[in-house]
Amino acid sequence: MMLAKQWLDNARNVMDQIESTQMENINKAAHLMADSIEQERWVHTFGCGHATLPIEEMYPRIGGFVGFHPIVELPLTFFTNIVGGMGVNQFVFLERVEGYGVEIMKGYDFDKRDTMWLFSHTGINSVNIDVALEAKKRGMKLIVYGAEAAAKGKKPRHSCGKNLFELADVVVDSCAPAEDASVPLKNHVDKLGPVSTMAFVTATWMTVTTVGEILADRGVKLHIHPSHNVPGDTTAKERLDEALAAYKKRVAGV
């Protein structure tokens, strides 16, 4: 069980680093997001590969609230298949194709009051940079979460010559190591136990709870996605219907 304890220590260390070094930027990011949501606009969220996991954590999710819009491009998730259709090889190729993110952005309506929240461990792949550039063209604030310090010196795979962290209005460093995996295994070159997902989810909920705190202090009513599994909670279905109705209304732009 030594490696289990080592991974746990590594994950805790990342979380502690986020707390000790990133609170100010989390607060800055949360205020930009709160401004968008208070105006009944969106915080759009995007990532590729395992960086879609924090997006799926936000909404729809018990304890999340209306205002966060997940953009998840299925061929860029690579969780459905490993080989065959939409396999790992295609995913690795697609996330590096410049112009793909431009086409993704054509499928949605945006407003300069919106915020774009991007997740990327390295910040160098073309699809994410496409999305970032398109968001800035539309006047949106750009927030990026990723391993900024660990990614220093890595060359971006986009012709603009900049990585995501250089484009962002606010960056929150996930404090994950560059190689992500954190536990060495004897007789093997590659390590086990990545920590970037733990880092992303930690920073995500620290941010979303701060956004909720800011909005509540401003007197804004949040439409929170409730648990519908608590015995005796007779109004959970009603609150869920209200949250979904609020989401539909925002989608419609009413």
ABEGO torsion letter per residue (X at the ends): XAAAAAAAAAAAAAAAAAAAAAAAAAAAAAAAAAAAAAAGBBBBBBBBEAAAAAAAAAOBBBGBBBGBBBBBBAAAAGAABABEBGBAAAAAAAAABBGAAAAAAAABBBBAABBBBBBBAAGABAAAAAAAAAAAAAGBBBBBBEBAAAABGBBBABAAGBBAAAABABBBBAGBBAAGBABBBBGBABBBGBAAAAAAAAAAAAAAAAAAAAAAAAGBBBBBBBBAABBGBAAAAAAAAAAAAAAAAAAAGX
